[in-house]
Amino acid sequence: MARWEGNARGRLEQAALALFEEQGYDRTTVAQIAQRANLTERSFYRWFTDKREVLFGGAQELGEQLVTAIGDVPEGTGALRTLLAAFATAPRVFRPHEFLLRRAAVIAANPPLQERELIKMATVSEEITAALLSRGFDRATARLATDIGLAVLRVTTERWVTEEHTDFAGFGEALTAGAAEVLAVVADGVPSAPAS
């Protein structure tokens, strides 16, 4: 984690997050973020297109990681199992726990940032669906597996962050537990076949 904190991108992310917490997202400027990180505005724009992206830059990395991991799952694995195996690799690109917790609070306090998060996750969703289609799954299966899989990932990640885990060593087990919970809810809503 020290490497992440020491690089320019990590410094900009940390500086922006601190300023968003101190004075609010709307009152924070790119110039202030760069100054807090001891960098120039030009350095900021090498990494981010605008100040929103400081909070969402990891979405692209997450999408790339998941698509790569989907490709690494053995052929013949079902769509949802493929996604769960891929999602277990997500911590490779996660930011440090404290950053994720603070980031969630900043986003929760700002409706436009909540909207931006939904847009970013929609992009990740499309990438995942495309990866499943390329493995030969039909569109309906790929779409449904993606929707269910992302629900599992969201539940697991939210729980993981709020339960103050300091590392991601057991993330795969937490993901399996999250999948069981989501699938139990799905099964509860499925009507029984009528008795003959």
URFEN-V187782 format. One record per residue. N is the residue number from 0. NEAR is the number of other ideal C-beta (glycine too) atoms within 8 Angstrom. Layout:
n = [N/N]
near = [NEAR/NEAR]
This chain:
n = [0/1/2/3/4/5/6/7/8/9/10/11/12/13/14/15/16/17/18/19/20/21/22/23/24/25/26/27/28/29/30/31/32/33/34/35/36/37/38/39/40/41/42/43/44/45/46/47/48/49/50/51/52/53/54/55/56/57/58/59/60/61/62/63/64/65/66/67/68/69/70/71/72/73/74/75/76/77/78/79/80/81/82/83/84/85/86/87/88/89/90/91/92/93/94/95/96/97/98/99/100/101/102/103/104/105/106/107/108/109/110/111/112/113/114/115/116/117/118/119/120/121/122/123/124/125/126/127/128/129/130/131/132/133/134/135/136/137/138/139/140/141/142/143/144/145/146/147/148/149/150/151/152/153/154/155/156/157/158/159/160/161/162/163/164/165/166/167/168/169/170/171/172/173/174/175/176/177/178/179/180/181/182/183/184/185/186/187/188/189/190/191/192/193/194/195]
near = [5/5/6/9/10/7/8/10/8/10/13/17/13/11/12/14/14/9/12/12/8/5/6/6/10/5/5/12/6/10/7/9/16/14/7/10/13/5/9/6/8/6/12/14/9/6/9/10/4/6/11/8/9/12/14/10/12/9/11/7/9/11/12/9/12/16/12/8/13/14/8/6/10/4/4/3/8/6/11/10/9/14/14/13/11/14/14/10/10/14/7/6/9/9/8/9/10/6/11/11/11/10/11/10/9/14/11/7/6/10/5/6/12/10/8/11/10/8/8/10/10/8/10/13/11/8/11/17/12/9/12/16/10/6/10/4/10/5/8/6/10/13/9/9/15/13/9/12/13/12/9/14/12/8/11/14/9/9/10/11/12/7/6/7/9/4/5/8/4/7/12/7/7/11/14/9/9/13/11/8/9/12/9/8/8/9/7/6/5/6/3/4/4/4/3/2]
